[in-house]
Amino acid sequence: QQQVKQSPQSLIVQKGGIPIINCAYENTAFDYFPWYQQFPGKGPALLIAIRPDVSEKKEGRFTISFNKSAKQFSLHIMDSQPGDSATYFCAAVDNYGQNFVFGPGTRLSVLP
Amino acid sequence: KAGVTQTPRYLIKTRGQQVTLSCSPISGHRSVSWYQQTPGQGLQFLFEYFSETQRNKGNFPGRFSGRQFSNSRSEMNVSTLELGDSALYLCASSLELGYEQYFGPGTRLTVT
């Protein structure tokens, strides 16, 4: 119940495409859902986050869609660029901010 | 504002030895969390400290321990190292509760 499932494991898109990464959770105590981007040799960097009272959030080219009833959320990257090639992690945090669970990650490659 | 710093960045140890890793959080951040990242297991939560107290602990053996100092700096210790402890150890800091976590670059530990 503490798991966060993430798919696909890897993704290849052409420059300008819109990669979509999906995550699902079971624990209804989760109330904060961040996405992290990690480049090789670096720590994960916070990209964007959403709370369950909002169905969509945009920051630049990154959009989170959230479906509370289905307990699913997804990351869309608009007009993807080769520089977006990285591993993306979704995460879920419980309502005490103490239980921080990461998905297994998606390796994204954006071809020039 | 300086980000999260971790020292050392790389470490090679022998089985049976012990190791201490250090983390300096972003100035003003009082919560520090530690994670282990491996290709097979992904990002796994080790423990979280807030105001020098361990608030939460992941599912790791007692060989893994940590502490936090009054200036919010944190250390983690792994005793009796095993080959399987080879991983990237990441530290993350946040202002209060662990919602917005900011990661350091990690310490790459190799156990031979």
Backbone of each chain as ProteinMPNN parsed JSONL, in Angstrom:
{"seq_chain_A": "QQQVKQSPQSLIVQKGGIPIINCAYENTAFDYFPWYQQFPGKGPALLIAIRPDVSEKKEGRFTISFNKSAKQFSLHIMDSQPGDSATYFCAAVDNYGQNFVFGPGTRLSVLP", "coords_chain_A": {"N_chain_A": [[0.818, -1.2, 0.0], [2.127, 1.099, 0.399], [3.505, 1.585, -1.867], [4.503, 3.281, -4.895], [3.59, 3.151, -8.126], [5.115, 3.303, -11.335], [5.182, 4.167, -14.752], [6.112, 4.487, -18.249], [8.999, 2.289, -17.965], [11.111, 3.101, -19.504], [11.516, 5.561, -22.094], [11.382, 6.839, -25.318], [11.462, 9.653, -27.317], [10.925, 11.892, -30.073], [12.47, 15.072, -30.646], [10.463, 17.799, -29.693], [8.255, 16.262, -29.29], [5.709, 14.944, -27.004], [6.316, 13.569, -24.211], [4.821, 11.306, -21.886], [4.495, 10.407, -18.576], [3.406, 8.083, -16.264], [1.937, 7.622, -13.03], [0.85, 5.739, -10.168], [-0.937, 5.239, -7.116], [-1.793, 3.785, -3.907], [-2.276, 4.387, -1.242], [-4.407, 6.383, 0.519], [-3.676, 8.325, 2.245], [-1.678, 9.802, 1.204], [-0.846, 13.053, 0.225], [0.57, 14.852, -1.26], [2.312, 15.341, -4.203], [5.141, 15.139, -5.753], [7.357, 15.669, -8.574], [10.5, 14.594, -9.732], [13.572, 15.323, -11.386], [16.384, 13.74, -12.654], [19.71, 13.941, -13.564], [22.522, 12.118, -14.912], [24.945, 11.394, -12.447], [24.128, 13.384, -10.775], [22.106, 14.705, -8.037], [18.556, 14.136, -7.514], [16.339, 16.631, -8.788], [13.846, 18.86, -7.765], [11.0, 19.241, -9.716], [8.243, 19.884, -10.213], [5.174, 20.016, -8.402], [2.115, 18.697, -6.976], [-1.047, 18.981, -5.292], [-3.865, 17.054, -4.035], [-6.232, 18.533, -4.321], [-6.243, 19.839, -6.66], [-6.584, 19.504, -10.177], [-4.882, 19.83, -12.268], [-1.65, 21.119, -12.992], [0.581, 23.552, -14.178], [3.918, 24.274, -15.06], [5.937, 26.118, -16.794], [7.14, 24.146, -19.393], [6.288, 21.844, -18.272], [3.706, 19.763, -17.09], [1.47, 18.609, -14.659], [-1.001, 16.165, -14.403], [-3.778, 15.244, -12.468], [-5.658, 12.648, -11.091], [-7.819, 12.144, -8.767], [-9.807, 10.279, -7.98], [-9.101, 7.978, -9.354], [-6.665, 7.598, -8.31], [-4.288, 8.329, -9.6], [-1.597, 9.947, -11.301], [0.089, 12.081, -13.626], [2.912, 13.09, -15.627], [3.49, 15.486, -18.067], [5.53, 16.507, -20.708], [5.867, 19.24, -22.536], [6.73, 20.111, -25.91], [9.287, 18.727, -26.017], [12.833, 18.598, -25.424], [16.242, 17.733, -26.353], [17.801, 18.239, -24.096], [16.13, 17.573, -22.047], [16.456, 14.959, -21.591], [16.717, 12.55, -19.239], [16.35, 10.928, -16.019], [13.202, 10.471, -14.63], [11.375, 10.816, -11.676], [8.45, 10.041, -9.954], [6.766, 10.866, -6.915], [5.247, 10.325, -3.705], [3.814, 11.788, -0.865], [2.9, 11.545, 2.519], [0.188, 12.826, 4.619], [1.432, 13.859, 6.797], [3.816, 14.656, 6.042], [5.92, 12.963, 6.384], [6.229, 10.413, 5.356], [7.759, 9.556, 2.595], [7.605, 8.454, -0.527], [9.095, 7.067, -3.362], [8.571, 6.561, -6.881], [9.756, 4.0, -9.204], [11.12, 5.196, -11.293], [11.601, 6.69, -14.572], [13.343, 6.438, -17.498], [14.036, 8.861, -19.714], [14.603, 9.581, -23.084], [15.274, 12.043, -25.376], [15.329, 12.469, -28.688], [17.371, 14.244, -31.044]], "CA_chain_A": [[0.0, 0.0, 0.0], [3.029, 2.222, 0.432], [4.196, 1.68, -3.139], [4.077, 4.139, -5.984], [3.921, 2.49, -9.386], [5.459, 4.289, -12.362], [5.384, 3.593, -16.088], [6.909, 3.309, -18.565], [10.339, 2.221, -17.375], [11.926, 3.949, -20.367], [10.711, 6.255, -23.089], [12.158, 7.545, -26.332], [10.619, 10.514, -28.155], [11.636, 12.838, -30.928], [12.428, 16.481, -30.221], [9.173, 18.405, -29.96], [7.197, 15.358, -28.873], [5.157, 15.147, -25.656], [6.384, 12.341, -23.408], [3.893, 11.233, -20.747], [4.908, 9.422, -17.583], [2.248, 7.838, -15.405], [2.16, 7.049, -11.701], [-0.359, 5.344, -9.451], [-0.706, 4.973, -5.702], [-2.918, 3.162, -3.206], [-2.479, 4.946, 0.088], [-5.167, 7.624, 0.457], [-3.066, 9.318, 3.142], [-0.766, 10.634, 0.427], [-1.512, 14.296, -0.163], [1.496, 15.746, -1.956], [2.853, 14.488, -5.263], [6.179, 15.86, -6.499], [8.132, 15.015, -9.619], [11.905, 14.935, -9.707], [14.356, 15.058, -12.587], [17.747, 13.424, -12.267], [20.716, 13.729, -14.594], [23.588, 11.231, -14.434], [25.946, 11.994, -11.575], [23.542, 14.473, -9.982], [20.97, 14.342, -7.22], [17.263, 14.519, -8.096], [15.948, 18.04, -8.636], [12.395, 19.046, -7.74], [10.506, 19.862, -10.956], [6.886, 20.397, -10.069], [4.434, 19.197, -7.44], [0.682, 18.977, -6.969], [-1.834, 18.438, -4.181], [-5.064, 16.4, -4.58], [-7.366, 19.427, -4.539], [-6.059, 20.454, -7.977], [-6.55, 18.443, -11.18], [-3.802, 20.066, -13.207], [-0.744, 22.217, -12.651], [1.581, 23.765, -15.215], [5.058, 25.145, -14.791], [6.722, 26.108, -18.025], [6.766, 23.067, -20.319], [5.923, 20.665, -17.488], [2.33, 19.754, -16.602], [1.003, 17.435, -13.912], [-2.441, 15.905, -14.384], [-4.047, 14.443, -11.272], [-6.991, 12.042, -11.037], [-7.912, 11.7, -7.382], [-10.644, 9.082, -7.847], [-8.348, 6.838, -9.879], [-5.382, 7.586, -7.607], [-3.252, 8.34, -10.615], [-1.139, 11.256, -11.733], [1.015, 11.933, -14.738], [3.744, 14.227, -16.019], [3.586, 15.723, -19.503], [6.571, 17.477, -21.046], [5.521, 19.833, -23.824], [7.851, 20.531, -26.763], [10.468, 18.16, -25.36], [14.137, 18.934, -25.977], [17.288, 16.76, -25.967], [18.244, 18.55, -22.744], [15.192, 16.97, -21.087], [16.83, 13.552, -21.423], [17.05, 12.362, -17.827], [15.446, 10.005, -15.351], [12.145, 11.183, -13.921], [10.777, 10.08, -10.569], [7.307, 10.59, -9.241], [6.811, 10.533, -5.495], [4.034, 10.613, -2.95], [4.127, 12.118, 0.52], [1.666, 11.458, 3.299], [-0.308, 14.098, 5.138], [2.273, 14.361, 7.875], [5.087, 15.035, 5.438], [6.992, 12.115, 6.882], [6.37, 9.214, 4.553], [8.107, 10.039, 1.265], [7.805, 7.239, -1.309], [9.414, 7.339, -4.764], [8.367, 5.566, -7.919], [11.016, 3.406, -9.639], [11.796, 6.05, -12.253], [11.45, 6.532, -16.015], [14.467, 7.014, -18.224], [13.561, 9.522, -20.925], [15.579, 10.025, -24.091], [14.684, 12.887, -26.407], [16.243, 12.443, -29.833], [17.417, 15.533, -31.752]], "C_chain_A": [[0.863, 1.264, 0.0], [3.724, 2.453, -0.903], [3.613, 2.775, -4.024], [4.538, 3.45, -7.264], [4.139, 3.551, -10.457], [5.696, 3.565, -13.675], [5.428, 4.706, -17.129], [8.261, 3.354, -17.868], [11.301, 3.09, -18.181], [11.068, 4.459, -21.516], [11.632, 6.987, -24.046], [11.193, 8.352, -27.196], [11.513, 11.374, -29.036], [11.519, 14.234, -30.33], [11.088, 17.084, -30.63], [8.0, 17.538, -29.557], [6.761, 15.64, -27.436], [5.221, 13.82, -24.896], [5.432, 12.434, -22.218], [4.344, 10.103, -19.842], [3.775, 9.311, -16.558], [2.646, 7.229, -14.068], [0.831, 6.74, -11.042], [-0.003, 5.0, -8.019], [-1.95, 4.35, -5.1], [-3.291, 3.895, -1.921], [-3.188, 6.31, 0.005], [-4.629, 8.689, 1.411], [-2.049, 10.191, 2.406], [-1.494, 11.913, 0.018], [-0.587, 15.306, -0.828], [2.256, 14.881, -2.934], [3.868, 15.288, -6.083], [6.772, 15.003, -7.609], [9.57, 15.529, -9.551], [12.559, 14.538, -11.021], [15.795, 14.804, -12.145], [18.628, 13.176, -13.487], [21.813, 12.843, -14.032], [24.605, 11.979, -13.584], [25.425, 13.119, -10.705], [22.452, 13.916, -9.07], [19.669, 14.73, -7.91], [16.948, 15.981, -7.813], [14.429, 18.151, -8.71], [11.954, 19.827, -8.967], [9.206, 20.603, -10.716], [6.16, 19.483, -9.103], [2.966, 19.615, -7.435], [0.052, 18.384, -5.718], [-3.166, 17.949, -4.73], [-6.249, 17.321, -4.843], [-7.305, 20.132, -5.888], [-5.946, 19.345, -9.015], [-5.412, 18.62, -12.175], [-2.948, 21.239, -12.727], [0.32, 22.317, -13.727], [2.689, 24.651, -14.695], [5.976, 25.062, -16.003], [6.232, 25.019, -18.966], [6.294, 21.812, -19.593], [4.507, 20.813, -16.925], [2.086, 18.466, -15.83], [-0.509, 17.359, -14.071], [-2.72, 14.964, -13.226], [-5.477, 13.957, -11.294], [-7.158, 11.411, -9.663], [-8.705, 10.4, -7.249], [-9.913, 7.831, -8.328], [-7.022, 6.649, -9.154], [-4.233, 7.471, -8.596], [-2.844, 9.784, -10.911], [-0.068, 11.066, -12.797], [1.748, 13.241, -15.003], [3.781, 14.297, -17.541], [4.677, 16.769, -19.721], [6.287, 18.002, -22.442], [6.789, 20.224, -24.58], [9.185, 20.027, -26.201], [11.737, 18.455, -26.163], [15.159, 17.869, -25.576], [17.803, 16.991, -24.542], [17.311, 18.026, -21.654], [15.514, 15.496, -20.84], [17.392, 13.355, -20.017], [16.166, 11.246, -17.291], [14.462, 10.808, -14.513], [11.526, 10.271, -12.867], [9.516, 10.795, -10.102], [7.456, 10.176, -7.78], [5.471, 10.876, -4.862], [4.418, 10.793, -1.491], [2.835, 12.101, 1.317], [1.351, 12.788, 3.985], [0.416, 14.573, 6.384], [3.631, 14.802, 7.344], [6.233, 14.138, 5.84], [7.254, 10.906, 6.004], [6.534, 9.615, 3.094], [8.469, 8.821, 0.435], [8.029, 7.597, -2.77], [8.955, 6.202, -5.668], [9.722, 5.068, -8.399], [11.766, 4.219, -10.692], [11.514, 5.691, -13.701], [12.624, 7.205, -16.687], [13.963, 7.553, -19.554], [14.729, 9.913, -21.815], [14.829, 10.83, -25.144], [15.696, 12.998, -27.54], [16.209, 13.766, -30.585], [16.77, 15.46, -33.135]], "O_chain_A": [[0.399, 2.35, -0.349], [4.462, 3.427, -1.05], [2.442, 3.143, -3.93], [5.728, 3.2, -7.456], [3.445, 4.567, -10.489], [6.318, 2.504, -13.719], [4.841, 5.766, -16.915], [8.614, 4.359, -17.251], [12.191, 3.732, -17.623], [10.042, 3.874, -21.862], [12.559, 7.677, -23.62], [10.23, 7.811, -27.739], [12.701, 11.55, -28.765], [10.576, 14.53, -29.597], [10.632, 16.907, -31.76], [6.868, 18.017, -29.488], [7.358, 16.462, -26.742], [4.273, 13.037, -24.939], [5.262, 13.497, -21.622], [4.549, 8.976, -20.292], [3.263, 10.313, -16.06], [3.573, 6.424, -13.987], [-0.182, 7.386, -11.314], [1.098, 4.526, -7.738], [-3.025, 4.378, -5.698], [-4.464, 4.004, -1.566], [-2.628, 7.272, -0.52], [-5.084, 9.832, 1.383], [-1.61, 11.211, 2.937], [-2.62, 11.863, -0.476], [-0.927, 16.483, -0.943], [2.782, 13.829, -2.573], [3.495, 16.024, -6.996], [6.695, 13.775, -7.579], [9.821, 16.716, -9.343], [12.169, 13.57, -11.674], [16.353, 15.565, -11.354], [18.335, 12.324, -14.325], [22.023, 12.808, -12.819], [25.068, 13.059, -13.953], [26.192, 13.744, -9.973], [21.94, 12.817, -9.286], [19.68, 15.573, -8.807], [17.25, 16.5, -6.739], [13.804, 17.597, -9.615], [12.451, 20.92, -9.237], [9.093, 21.799, -10.984], [6.491, 18.303, -8.995], [2.618, 20.727, -7.831], [0.552, 17.409, -5.156], [-3.571, 18.39, -5.805], [-7.188, 16.921, -5.53], [-8.188, 20.919, -6.228], [-5.279, 18.341, -8.766], [-5.021, 17.668, -12.851], [-3.444, 22.204, -12.147], [0.893, 21.311, -14.145], [2.453, 25.634, -13.993], [6.687, 24.078, -16.208], [5.049, 24.969, -19.302], [5.938, 20.823, -20.234], [4.155, 21.848, -16.36], [2.444, 17.377, -16.28], [-1.213, 18.354, -13.898], [-1.989, 13.995, -13.019], [-6.406, 14.741, -11.488], [-6.703, 10.293, -9.419], [-8.316, 9.514, -6.488], [-10.092, 6.749, -7.768], [-6.334, 5.65, -9.362], [-3.337, 6.639, -8.451], [-3.644, 10.711, -10.787], [0.592, 10.029, -12.86], [1.283, 14.328, -14.661], [4.064, 13.308, -18.217], [4.741, 17.778, -19.018], [6.451, 17.278, -23.424], [7.789, 20.617, -23.978], [10.096, 20.814, -25.945], [11.719, 18.548, -27.391], [14.971, 17.178, -24.575], [18.195, 16.042, -23.862], [17.663, 18.035, -20.475], [14.908, 14.862, -19.976], [18.42, 13.931, -19.661], [15.339, 10.69, -18.013], [14.852, 11.716, -13.779], [11.201, 9.114, -13.133], [9.521, 12.007, -9.884], [8.192, 9.242, -7.462], [4.673, 11.624, -5.425], [5.239, 10.051, -0.951], [1.801, 12.582, 0.853], [2.134, 13.736, 3.938], [0.042, 15.591, 6.966], [4.486, 15.262, 8.1], [7.396, 14.5, 5.663], [8.386, 10.43, 5.921], [5.56, 9.972, 2.432], [9.516, 8.212, 0.654], [7.244, 8.344, -3.355], [8.952, 5.037, -5.272], [10.746, 5.651, -8.042], [12.939, 3.95, -10.953], [11.226, 4.538, -14.023], [12.877, 8.392, -16.479], [13.517, 6.793, -20.415], [15.713, 10.497, -21.359], [13.862, 10.347, -25.732], [16.782, 13.552, -27.368], [15.141, 14.355, -30.75], [16.731, 16.46, -33.852]]}, "seq_chain_B": "KAGVTQTPRYLIKTRGQQVTLSCSPISGHRSVSWYQQTPGQGLQFLFEYFSETQRNKGNFPGRFSGRQFSNSRSEMNVSTLELGDSALYLCASSLELGYEQYFGPGTRLTVT", "coords_chain_B": {"N_chain_B": [[21.423, 31.353, -2.526], [23.159, 28.727, -1.057], [23.156, 25.314, -2.123], [22.273, 21.973, -1.068], [24.94, 20.313, 0.391], [27.206, 17.594, 0.143], [29.562, 15.461, 1.583], [32.102, 12.905, 1.656], [32.315, 13.111, -1.967], [32.904, 10.819, -3.37], [33.729, 7.5, -2.438], [35.632, 4.736, -1.473], [35.472, 1.692, 0.063], [36.319, -1.15, 2.106], [34.866, -4.369, 2.564], [33.379, -4.93, 5.733], [34.453, -2.71, 6.932], [33.698, 0.563, 8.344], [31.758, 3.522, 7.61], [31.373, 7.064, 7.372], [29.184, 9.52, 6.348], [28.6, 12.876, 5.298], [26.345, 15.662, 5.499], [25.307, 18.852, 4.604], [22.638, 20.927, 5.056], [20.447, 23.136, 3.143], [20.677, 26.53, 4.014], [18.792, 27.417, 6.822], [17.011, 25.352, 6.545], [15.521, 22.742, 8.379], [14.983, 20.097, 8.39], [16.339, 16.979, 7.567], [16.774, 14.403, 5.297], [17.736, 11.073, 4.438], [18.648, 8.986, 1.701], [19.014, 5.913, -0.066], [20.269, 5.06, -3.186], [20.071, 2.756, -5.714], [20.63, 0.876, -8.76], [18.964, -1.368, -8.9], [17.057, -1.224, -6.8], [16.139, 1.359, -6.767], [15.211, 4.559, -5.399], [15.473, 4.58, -2.029], [14.142, 5.223, 1.136], [15.962, 6.121, 3.99], [16.272, 7.456, 6.63], [14.904, 10.222, 8.553], [15.661, 13.364, 9.936], [14.857, 15.866, 12.299], [15.321, 18.836, 13.938], [17.407, 17.63, 15.459], [16.331, 15.2, 16.139], [15.405, 11.887, 15.352], [12.827, 11.363, 13.219], [11.603, 9.613, 11.545], [12.004, 6.407, 10.094], [13.344, 4.259, 7.679], [13.157, 0.966, 6.17], [15.711, -0.429, 6.942], [18.657, -2.233, 7.991], [20.056, -2.202, 11.376], [22.677, -1.459, 11.08], [22.824, 0.823, 9.709], [22.867, 4.114, 10.576], [22.194, 7.378, 11.92], [22.62, 10.909, 12.581], [21.774, 14.2, 13.745], [22.979, 17.475, 14.006], [23.057, 20.451, 16.09], [23.2, 22.572, 14.356], [21.817, 21.752, 12.211], [23.202, 20.251, 10.378], [23.959, 16.974, 9.163], [24.893, 13.576, 9.718], [25.457, 10.324, 8.395], [26.001, 6.936, 9.232], [27.458, 3.885, 8.348], [27.973, 0.735, 9.457], [30.113, -2.167, 9.533], [30.425, -2.812, 6.692], [28.87, -4.11, 3.752], [28.987, -5.776, 0.545], [26.661, -5.213, -0.826], [26.011, -2.712, 0.036], [26.998, -0.858, -1.608], [26.321, 2.019, -3.309], [24.566, 5.037, -4.319], [24.381, 7.55, -2.037], [22.063, 9.726, -0.935], [21.29, 12.931, 0.294], [18.699, 14.962, 1.512], [17.18, 18.122, 2.038], [14.688, 20.016, 3.815], [12.414, 22.684, 4.634], [10.576, 22.5, 6.902], [8.413, 20.164, 7.606], [8.682, 17.215, 5.506], [7.895, 17.973, 2.844], [8.697, 19.647, 0.428], [11.47, 18.649, -0.795], [14.937, 19.078, -1.176], [17.61, 17.948, -2.946], [21.006, 16.878, -2.396], [24.135, 16.364, -4.209], [24.925, 13.802, -3.722], [26.74, 10.971, -2.337], [28.909, 8.732, -3.662], [29.306, 5.515, -2.841], [31.464, 2.833, -2.845], [31.849, -0.501, -2.175], [34.282, -2.869, -1.695]], "CA_chain_B": [[21.499, 30.455, -1.365], [23.867, 27.509, -1.406], [22.324, 24.115, -2.08], [22.669, 20.914, -0.145], [26.267, 19.788, 0.086], [27.502, 16.287, 0.715], [30.972, 15.081, 1.515], [32.801, 13.142, 0.392], [31.52, 12.784, -3.159], [33.213, 9.438, -3.736], [34.346, 6.765, -1.337], [35.821, 3.297, -1.687], [35.739, 1.025, 1.332], [36.411, -2.611, 2.072], [33.875, -5.108, 3.37], [33.662, -4.992, 7.149], [34.779, -1.39, 7.461], [32.572, 1.45, 8.554], [31.886, 4.76, 6.861], [30.54, 8.188, 7.808], [28.901, 10.477, 5.283], [28.171, 14.134, 5.876], [25.397, 16.447, 4.712], [24.969, 20.194, 5.091], [21.388, 21.317, 4.382], [20.278, 24.525, 2.739], [20.577, 27.396, 5.184], [17.42, 27.616, 7.283], [16.271, 24.087, 6.523], [15.703, 22.036, 9.636], [14.747, 18.665, 8.205], [17.29, 16.31, 6.677], [16.451, 13.0, 5.022], [18.755, 10.301, 3.723], [18.141, 7.966, 0.801], [19.958, 5.063, -0.782], [19.832, 4.856, -4.561], [20.751, 1.699, -6.458], [19.915, 0.578, -10.006], [17.958, -2.4, -8.72], [16.032, -0.878, -5.809], [15.685, 2.738, -6.898], [15.426, 5.459, -4.263], [14.869, 4.042, -0.824], [14.249, 6.105, 2.282], [16.707, 5.601, 5.132], [15.746, 8.105, 7.828], [14.726, 11.659, 8.522], [15.93, 14.047, 11.189], [14.321, 17.224, 12.452], [15.75, 19.362, 15.239], [18.293, 16.662, 16.119], [15.584, 13.994, 16.505], [15.0, 11.05, 14.228], [11.367, 11.349, 13.183], [11.084, 8.545, 10.71], [13.073, 5.498, 9.712], [12.979, 3.288, 6.655], [13.342, -0.447, 6.47], [17.119, -0.786, 6.783], [19.194, -2.834, 9.226], [20.615, -1.302, 12.369], [24.021, -1.018, 10.692], [22.656, 2.169, 9.179], [22.445, 5.033, 11.617], [22.446, 8.766, 11.579], [22.377, 11.895, 13.629], [21.711, 15.58, 13.278], [23.574, 18.388, 14.964], [22.234, 21.632, 16.391], [23.2, 23.476, 13.199], [21.044, 21.001, 11.206], [24.061, 19.324, 9.613], [23.649, 15.588, 9.512], [25.814, 12.515, 9.31], [24.977, 8.954, 8.477], [27.069, 5.976, 9.451], [27.172, 2.491, 8.02], [28.998, -0.109, 10.065], [30.274, -3.52, 8.979], [29.986, -2.672, 5.308], [28.67, -5.273, 2.894], [29.072, -5.44, -0.879], [25.366, -4.676, -1.228], [25.854, -1.318, 0.476], [27.481, 0.008, -2.686], [25.154, 2.788, -3.767], [24.631, 6.492, -4.205], [23.66, 7.976, -0.844], [21.57, 11.083, -1.164], [20.747, 13.683, 1.411], [17.745, 15.985, 1.059], [16.741, 18.982, 3.134], [13.445, 20.763, 3.633], [12.242, 23.707, 5.666], [9.964, 21.947, 8.108], [8.077, 18.797, 7.238], [9.451, 16.812, 4.334], [7.211, 18.079, 1.571], [9.579, 20.079, -0.654], [12.811, 18.203, -0.465], [15.975, 19.479, -2.114], [18.648, 16.934, -2.829], [22.399, 17.137, -2.687], [24.649, 15.585, -5.344], [25.126, 12.414, -3.337], [28.048, 10.352, -2.114], [28.985, 7.417, -4.322], [30.049, 4.576, -2.007], [31.771, 1.544, -3.442], [32.387, -1.445, -1.197], [34.99, -3.955, -2.405]], "C_chain_B": [[22.192, 29.176, -1.799], [22.931, 26.319, -1.266], [22.81, 23.154, -1.018], [24.049, 20.408, -0.558], [26.491, 18.476, 0.817], [28.994, 16.003, 0.551], [31.168, 13.712, 2.164], [31.9, 12.827, -0.795], [31.728, 11.327, -3.582], [33.992, 8.778, -2.607], [34.473, 5.308, -1.73], [36.224, 2.689, -0.362], [35.78, -0.483, 1.108], [35.329, -3.213, 2.956], [34.293, -5.159, 4.827], [34.027, -3.654, 7.766], [33.518, -0.597, 7.767], [32.826, 2.77, 7.837], [30.952, 5.818, 7.439], [30.417, 9.173, 6.665], [28.304, 11.733, 5.911], [27.269, 14.906, 4.922], [25.169, 17.798, 5.38], [23.735, 20.68, 4.342], [21.439, 22.772, 3.915], [20.076, 25.365, 3.995], [19.121, 27.652, 5.554], [16.571, 26.369, 7.267], [16.579, 23.289, 7.772], [15.52, 20.528, 9.525], [15.757, 18.109, 7.203], [16.873, 14.85, 6.537], [17.586, 12.36, 4.248], [18.092, 9.206, 2.897], [19.304, 7.165, 0.233], [19.413, 4.851, -2.189], [20.709, 3.806, -5.231], [19.965, 1.408, -7.722], [18.779, -0.412, -9.806], [16.793, -1.995, -7.832], [15.532, 0.554, -5.922], [16.044, 3.565, -5.676], [14.707, 4.914, -3.043], [15.177, 4.937, 0.371], [14.982, 5.429, 3.439], [16.171, 6.153, 6.449], [15.655, 9.599, 7.627], [14.983, 12.235, 9.909], [15.348, 15.462, 11.147], [14.675, 17.683, 13.856], [16.449, 18.298, 16.078], [17.592, 15.374, 16.532], [15.239, 13.196, 15.255], [13.496, 10.914, 14.267], [10.816, 10.138, 12.449], [12.256, 7.691, 10.25], [12.551, 4.518, 8.684], [13.332, 1.884, 7.086], [14.774, -0.888, 6.151], [17.637, -1.367, 8.088], [19.844, -1.797, 10.128], [22.039, -0.846, 12.076], [23.992, 0.412, 10.128], [22.138, 3.07, 10.292], [22.758, 6.462, 11.199], [22.302, 9.649, 12.794], [22.328, 13.269, 12.994], [22.228, 16.478, 14.391], [22.708, 19.64, 15.127], [22.211, 22.631, 15.232], [22.518, 22.845, 11.984], [21.904, 20.127, 10.3], [23.801, 17.9, 10.079], [24.762, 14.668, 9.042], [25.065, 11.193, 9.307], [26.172, 8.015, 8.534], [26.598, 4.596, 9.023], [28.309, 1.663, 8.588], [29.02, -1.464, 9.364], [29.778, -3.57, 7.534], [29.891, -4.007, 4.581], [28.726, -4.821, 1.437], [27.786, -4.757, -1.358], [25.113, -3.249, -0.777], [26.378, -0.34, -0.567], [26.289, 0.718, -3.32], [25.498, 4.264, -3.793], [23.79, 6.874, -2.986], [23.333, 9.461, -0.982], [21.015, 11.667, 0.111], [19.803, 14.734, 0.827], [17.34, 16.837, 2.251], [15.435, 19.669, 2.782], [13.261, 21.69, 4.832], [11.714, 23.124, 6.972], [9.671, 20.476, 7.856], [8.652, 18.493, 5.861], [8.803, 17.002, 2.987], [8.132, 18.46, 0.428], [10.999, 19.742, -0.263], [13.78, 18.583, -1.573], [17.188, 18.579, -1.875], [20.041, 17.492, -3.068], [22.863, 16.249, -3.832], [24.907, 14.124, -5.02], [26.579, 12.059, -3.06], [28.003, 8.972, -2.739], [29.889, 6.532, -3.486], [30.232, 3.266, -2.756], [32.412, 0.671, -2.383], [33.015, -2.613, -1.956], [35.338, -5.096, -1.452]], "O_chain_B": [[21.83, 28.601, -2.825], [22.038, 26.304, -0.419], [23.65, 23.489, -0.183], [24.284, 20.111, -1.729], [26.035, 18.276, 1.943], [29.59, 16.278, -0.491], [30.471, 13.387, 3.125], [30.8, 12.31, -0.601], [30.809, 10.689, -4.096], [34.797, 9.409, -1.923], [33.532, 4.714, -2.256], [37.196, 3.114, 0.261], [35.343, -1.003, 0.081], [34.934, -2.631, 3.966], [35.462, -5.409, 5.121], [33.925, -3.476, 8.98], [32.406, -1.042, 7.48], [33.964, 3.097, 7.499], [29.871, 5.5, 7.934], [31.414, 9.606, 6.087], [27.599, 11.666, 6.918], [27.408, 14.817, 3.702], [24.875, 17.871, 6.573], [23.775, 20.831, 3.121], [22.354, 23.524, 4.252], [19.383, 24.951, 4.924], [18.316, 28.053, 4.713], [15.52, 26.325, 7.906], [17.733, 23.167, 8.181], [15.856, 19.779, 10.442], [15.994, 18.688, 6.143], [16.648, 14.155, 7.528], [18.302, 13.025, 3.5], [17.118, 8.584, 3.322], [20.416, 7.667, 0.074], [18.245, 4.505, -2.367], [21.929, 3.95, -5.304], [18.761, 1.66, -7.77], [17.744, -0.313, -10.465], [15.656, -2.388, -8.09], [14.583, 0.925, -5.232], [17.044, 3.31, -5.005], [13.481, 4.801, -3.029], [16.317, 5.349, 0.584], [14.658, 4.303, 3.817], [15.674, 5.4, 7.286], [16.224, 10.169, 6.696], [14.574, 11.664, 10.92], [15.351, 16.139, 10.119], [14.371, 17.008, 14.84], [16.126, 18.095, 17.248], [18.193, 14.537, 17.206], [14.836, 13.755, 14.235], [12.942, 10.404, 15.241], [9.695, 9.698, 12.706], [13.361, 8.191, 10.043], [11.438, 4.008, 8.81], [13.751, 1.648, 8.219], [15.005, -1.633, 5.199], [17.131, -1.045, 9.163], [20.14, -0.676, 9.712], [22.554, 0.05, 12.745], [25.011, 1.101, 10.085], [21.087, 2.807, 10.876], [23.494, 6.703, 10.242], [21.92, 9.207, 13.878], [22.774, 13.475, 11.865], [21.943, 16.259, 15.568], [21.748, 19.847, 14.385], [21.296, 23.449, 15.141], [22.633, 23.349, 10.867], [21.366, 19.335, 9.526], [23.466, 17.658, 11.239], [25.474, 14.965, 8.083], [24.158, 10.971, 10.109], [27.22, 8.284, 7.947], [25.469, 4.196, 9.308], [29.472, 1.867, 8.239], [28.063, -1.848, 8.692], [28.831, -4.286, 7.211], [30.715, -4.903, 4.768], [28.54, -3.643, 1.132], [27.823, -3.845, -2.184], [24.115, -2.64, -1.162], [26.217, 0.871, -0.423], [25.361, 0.074, -3.808], [26.568, 4.684, -3.353], [22.605, 6.545, -2.925], [24.212, 10.311, -1.125], [20.358, 10.987, 0.899], [20.079, 15.319, -0.22], [17.176, 16.321, 3.356], [15.116, 19.877, 1.611], [13.865, 21.505, 5.889], [12.348, 23.25, 8.02], [10.575, 19.641, 7.889], [9.059, 19.4, 5.136], [9.121, 16.266, 2.053], [8.333, 17.649, -0.477], [11.642, 20.461, 0.502], [13.481, 18.428, -2.757], [17.707, 18.472, -0.764], [20.234, 18.44, -3.83], [22.079, 15.468, -4.37], [25.085, 13.303, -5.919], [27.507, 12.746, -3.486], [27.162, 8.145, -2.388], [31.097, 6.759, -3.419], [29.268, 2.671, -3.238], [33.404, 1.059, -1.765], [32.353, -3.265, -2.763], [35.932, -6.09, -1.87]]}, "name": "protein", "num_of_chains": 2, "seq": "QQQVKQSPQSLIVQKGGIPIINCAYENTAFDYFPWYQQFPGKGPALLIAIRPDVSEKKEGRFTISFNKSAKQFSLHIMDSQPGDSATYFCAAVDNYGQNFVFGPGTRLSVLPKAGVTQTPRYLIKTRGQQVTLSCSPISGHRSVSWYQQTPGQGLQFLFEYFSETQRNKGNFPGRFSGRQFSNSRSEMNVSTLELGDSALYLCASSLELGYEQYFGPGTRLTVT"}
